[in-house]
Amino acid sequence: MSFARRQTQALMNGDTTTHLSFGAPARYIQGPGTLSQLPLLLDEFKSTRALVVADDFVRQLLSEAVPALQGLRWHVFAGECTAAEVERVAQSFRNGDCDLIVGAGGGKSIDAAKGAQIALDCPVFIVPTVASTDAPTSRVAVLYTVDHRLAEVRAMRANPDVVLVDTAVLARAPRRFFVSGLGDALSKKFEMGQCMEAGGVNFYKGRQGQLTKLIGETCFSTLMADTADALAAVEAKAPNAAFERVLEATILLSGLAFENGGLSVAHSLTRGLSAIPAIHGSLHGEEVAFGLLVQLQLERDVQQAMLDQLRPYYRMTGLPASLQALGVPANELAEAAMKIAEVTVATSPHLKHFSRTLGARELADAILATSQA
């Protein structure tokens, strides 16, 4: 049965998961110097005691950029977004009699703030200082174990109240984080397509609308058109027009695309990849980039031309195109591929968002074929 016929039949049966559903941050602000707006935004929300979740490096960076922030209450992020760390953040909030939480830094400190917000039900601002994932705009918090394995995913009632993206700060961040953001964003068009093909719902338990599909297409086309010039801005440590467009794609468009479009194989594989100790030093976007190639390998009858287009892009950016590039020794590829496949099949809720049912053997074969291409 086609996707359209499945949707029609579901509607006739009263299945509300086929209703169009779309979510987004209440406000998104991007540009050089926008960090200076943070005190004004806190005033706008009538916040008198905000808690900022950040590591020591980010605390110093923000305090130097906006001295007024030094007087806020700070929670020093411990480095991994675990359930225990989320509870520590929530306790800091309660102990300080705070009224608003600010998650600042990379994806894990941001997710720790979002995880605490779920328990606190307070306003939340997000201030990324690296563009390594699309975590800033989403309502999802990804939690890990202390040994860096993905443990669970929690969701806030709504997306962040404010996402403040200072591109002058992000342009000075290490190149690897920027490239990781490219990898995370690159997959969204393709994962959305497979999710829709399988009749899957998005993160709001609804179907994908025309706007969501357009967002996915625009995200991908922006990366293809502007990455080279944006990388020049990273090298110069100063934003240019291409950098602004790519940042909008990797943070805003990518975040909107995954929550409203749904995920598939590329993100599913991060479950299995987290079970391989040799890969623990990799970034989320690096793992997703490899996962996208595996997904396209599974679709190779229709996606060979896209694989041929993407491999030069991976070489230009430095995105990993094999397990070896993620840190797996060549003599351990077969064993690692099967372990990744087995854990992914057993634990990922998004693997069902594919045009056919995937088993561990087929998935492992695609992982190996991608690594050996």
C-alpha positions in Angstrom: 0.0 0.0 0.0 1.4 3.5 -0.9 2.1 6.1 1.7 -0.8 8.2 0.6 -3.2 5.3 0.8 -1.9 4.4 4.3 -2.5 7.9 5.4 -6.1 8.0 3.9 -6.9 4.7 5.5 -5.6 5.8 8.9 -7.7 9.0 8.8 -10.8 6.9 8.0 -10.0 4.8 11.1 -9.7 7.9 13.3 -5.9 7.7 13.8 -4.9 11.1 15.0 -1.2 10.4 14.4 -1.9 11.3 10.7 -2.7 14.9 11.6 -0.1 17.4 10.4 2.0 18.6 13.4 4.7 21.2 13.5 6.8 22.6 16.4 9.6 25.2 16.7 11.4 27.5 19.2 9.4 30.5 20.2 12.2 32.8 19.1 15.4 32.3 17.1 18.0 35.1 16.9 21.2 34.8 14.9 24.0 37.1 13.9 27.4 38.5 15.0 27.2 40.1 18.5 23.7 38.8 19.4 25.0 37.6 22.7 24.7 41.1 23.9 20.9 40.8 23.8 20.9 38.1 26.5 20.5 40.6 29.5 17.7 42.4 27.6 15.9 39.0 26.9 16.2 38.0 30.6 14.6 41.4 31.5 11.8 40.7 28.9 11.0 37.4 30.6 11.1 39.2 34.0 13.8 36.9 35.2 15.6 38.1 38.4 17.7 35.0 39.0 18.7 32.9 36.0 20.8 29.7 36.2 23.4 29.3 33.5 24.6 25.7 32.7 28.0 25.8 31.2 31.5 24.4 31.7 34.3 26.7 33.0 35.6 27.6 29.5 32.2 28.7 28.3 31.6 30.6 31.5 34.8 32.6 31.0 33.9 33.2 27.3 30.4 34.5 28.0 31.5 36.5 31.0 34.2 38.3 28.9 31.8 38.9 26.1 29.0 40.2 28.3 30.3 41.3 31.7 26.7 41.7 33.0 26.4 37.9 33.0 29.0 37.5 35.7 26.4 38.2 38.4 24.1 35.3 37.3 24.1 32.0 39.1 26.2 29.4 37.3 26.2 25.6 37.3 29.5 24.1 36.2 28.6 21.3 33.7 30.4 18.0 34.6 31.1 17.0 31.0 28.6 14.2 30.3 24.8 14.6 30.1 23.8 11.8 32.5 20.6 11.4 34.5 22.7 12.3 37.6 24.0 15.5 36.0 20.5 16.5 35.0 19.4 16.1 38.6 22.4 18.1 39.8 21.4 21.0 37.5 17.8 20.8 38.7 19.0 20.9 42.3 21.2 23.9 41.6 18.2 25.7 40.2 16.1 24.9 43.3 18.9 25.8 45.8 19.4 29.1 44.1 15.7 29.9 44.0 16.1 30.5 40.2 13.3 31.4 37.7 14.9 30.7 34.3 17.5 28.3 33.0 20.1 29.1 30.3 21.9 26.2 28.6 25.2 27.4 27.1 28.0 25.7 25.2 27.9 22.4 23.2 25.2 19.9 22.7 25.7 18.0 26.0 25.6 21.0 28.3 22.6 22.3 26.4 20.8 18.9 26.8 21.6 18.9 30.5 19.8 22.2 30.8 16.9 20.9 28.7 16.8 17.7 30.8 16.5 19.8 34.0 13.8 22.0 32.5 11.6 18.9 32.1 11.6 18.6 35.9 11.5 22.3 36.6 8.9 23.5 34.0 10.5 26.9 33.8 11.5 29.1 30.8 14.7 28.0 29.0 17.1 29.9 26.8 19.7 28.1 24.7 23.1 29.8 23.8 25.3 27.5 21.7 29.0 28.3 21.5 29.8 25.6 19.0 27.7 24.5 16.0 28.3 20.8 16.3 24.7 19.7 16.3 21.1 21.0 15.9 20.4 20.4 19.6 19.8 24.2 20.3 16.4 24.4 18.7 14.9 21.1 19.7 12.9 20.1 22.8 14.8 16.8 23.0 17.4 16.0 25.6 19.7 13.0 24.9 21.1 11.4 28.0 24.2 9.1 28.2 25.6 6.7 30.7 28.9 7.6 32.5 30.8 5.4 30.0 29.4 7.5 27.1 26.7 5.1 25.8 23.3 6.5 24.8 20.9 5.8 27.6 17.6 7.6 26.9 15.9 10.5 25.2 13.6 12.9 27.1 11.5 15.6 25.7 10.4 19.0 27.0 6.7 20.0 26.7 7.7 22.7 24.2 10.7 23.9 22.3 13.1 26.5 23.9 11.7 29.9 24.5 14.8 31.6 23.0 17.7 30.3 20.9 20.5 32.9 20.7 23.2 32.2 18.1 26.1 34.6 18.1 27.9 33.8 14.8 31.0 35.8 15.8 31.5 33.4 18.7 30.7 30.3 16.6 33.1 31.4 13.8 36.0 31.2 16.4 35.1 27.7 17.5 37.3 24.8 16.4 36.8 23.7 12.8 35.9 20.1 13.8 32.8 21.2 15.7 31.6 23.2 12.6 32.1 20.1 10.4 30.3 17.9 12.9 27.3 20.2 12.5 27.4 19.7 8.8 27.3 15.9 9.2 24.3 16.2 11.6 22.4 18.4 9.2 23.4 16.5 6.0 21.1 13.5 6.8 17.9 15.3 7.5 16.4 15.4 4.0 17.1 11.7 3.5 15.9 10.5 6.9 12.7 12.5 6.5 12.2 10.9 3.1 12.5 7.4 4.5 10.4 8.2 7.5 7.6 9.4 5.2 8.0 6.4 2.9 7.5 4.1 5.8 4.5 6.0 7.1 6.3 7.1 10.2 5.4 10.0 12.4 7.5 13.0 13.5 8.6 13.9 17.1 5.2 15.6 17.7 3.5 12.3 16.8 2.0 13.8 13.6 2.7 13.7 9.9 5.0 15.8 7.9 3.6 18.9 6.0 4.7 20.8 3.0 6.8 23.3 5.0 8.8 20.5 6.7 9.7 19.0 3.3 10.7 22.4 2.0 12.9 22.9 5.1 14.7 19.6 4.5 15.4 20.4 0.9 16.6 23.9 1.7 18.9 22.6 4.5 20.6 20.2 2.1 20.8 22.6 -0.9 22.4 25.3 1.4 25.1 22.9 2.6 25.9 21.9 -1.0 26.1 25.5 -2.2 27.7 27.3 0.7 30.0 24.9 2.7 33.2 25.8 0.9 32.8 29.5 1.4 31.6 28.9 5.0 34.8 26.9 5.7 36.8 29.9 4.6 35.0 31.9 7.3 36.0 29.3 9.9 39.6 29.5 8.8 39.4 33.3 9.0 37.5 33.1 12.4 35.1 35.7 11.1 31.5 35.1 9.8 30.7 35.8 6.2 27.4 35.6 4.3 27.9 31.9 3.5 28.8 31.1 7.1 25.5 32.8 8.2 23.5 30.7 5.7 25.2 27.4 6.7 24.8 28.1 10.4 21.1 28.7 9.8 21.0 25.4 8.0 22.9 23.4 10.6 21.2 24.8 13.7 17.7 26.0 12.7 16.7 24.2 9.5 18.3 20.9 10.6 16.6 21.1 14.0 13.2 21.8 12.5 13.7 19.1 9.9 14.5 16.3 12.3 11.7 17.1 14.8 9.0 17.7 12.2 10.3 15.2 9.6 11.4 12.2 11.6 14.6 10.2 11.7 15.7 6.9 10.1 18.8 4.8 9.7 21.5 7.5 9.9 20.6 8.5 13.4 19.6 5.0 14.4 23.2 3.9 13.9 24.4 6.3 16.7 22.9 3.8 19.1 25.1 1.0 17.9 28.2 3.2 17.3 28.1 4.3 21.0 28.6 0.6 21.9 32.1 0.6 20.3 34.8 1.9 22.7 37.1 2.9 19.8 34.4 5.3 18.6 33.8 7.1 21.9 36.0 10.0 20.8 33.9 10.9 17.8 31.3 13.6 17.7 27.6 13.1 17.1 27.6 14.7 13.7 30.6 12.6 12.6 28.7 9.5 13.5 25.5 10.7 11.7 27.5 11.5 8.6 28.8 7.9 8.5 25.3 6.7 9.2 23.9 8.6 6.2 26.3 6.8 3.9 25.2 3.5 5.3 21.5 4.5 4.8 22.2 5.5 1.2 24.1 2.2 0.7 20.9 0.4 1.8 19.0 2.5 -0.8 21.9 2.1 -3.4 19.6 1.1 -6.3 18.1 4.6 -6.2 20.8 6.6 -4.4 24.1 5.7 -6.2 24.3 9.1 -7.8 23.8 10.8 -4.4 26.6 8.6 -3.0 28.9 9.7 -5.8 28.0 13.3 -5.1 28.5 13.1 -1.4 31.9 11.4 -1.3 33.8 14.5 -2.6 31.9 16.6 -0.1 33.1 14.3 2.7 36.7 14.6 1.4 36.4 18.4 1.3 35.0 18.7 4.8 36.8 15.9 6.5 33.6 14.1 7.5 34.3 10.3 8.2 33.2 8.0 5.4 34.3 4.7 7.1 34.5 2.9 10.4 38.3 3.3 10.2 37.9 7.1 10.1 35.8 6.9 13.3 38.6 5.0 15.0 37.9 1.3 14.4 41.1 -0.7 13.6 41.0 -2.3 10.1 41.3 -5.9 11.6 38.2 -5.3 13.8 35.8 -4.0 11.1 33.7 -7.1 10.7 33.2 -7.7 14.5 32.5 -4.0 15.1 30.0 -3.8 12.2 28.0 -6.7 13.5 28.0 -5.3 17.1 26.9 -1.9 15.8 24.1 -3.6 13.8 22.9 -5.8 16.6 22.7 -3.0 19.1 21.0 -0.7 16.6 18.4 -3.3 15.7 17.7 -4.0 19.4 17.5 -0.4 20.7 16.7 2.2 18.0 13.1 3.4 17.7 13.8 5.0 14.4 15.0 2.0 12.4 11.5 1.1 11.6 11.3 4.4 9.5 12.7 2.7 6.4 11.1 1.4 3.3 11.7 -2.3 4.4 12.4 -4.1 7.6 16.1 -4.2 8.3 17.9 -7.1 10.1 21.3 -7.1 11.8 23.0 -9.1 9.0 21.8 -6.7 6.2 22.7 -3.7 8.3 26.2 -5.0 9.1 26.8 -5.8 5.4 25.9 -2.2 4.5 28.2 -0.8 7.2 31.1 -2.9 5.9 30.4 -2.1 2.2 30.4 1.7 3.2 33.7 1.4 5.0 35.3 -0.5 2.1 34.0 1.8 -0.7 
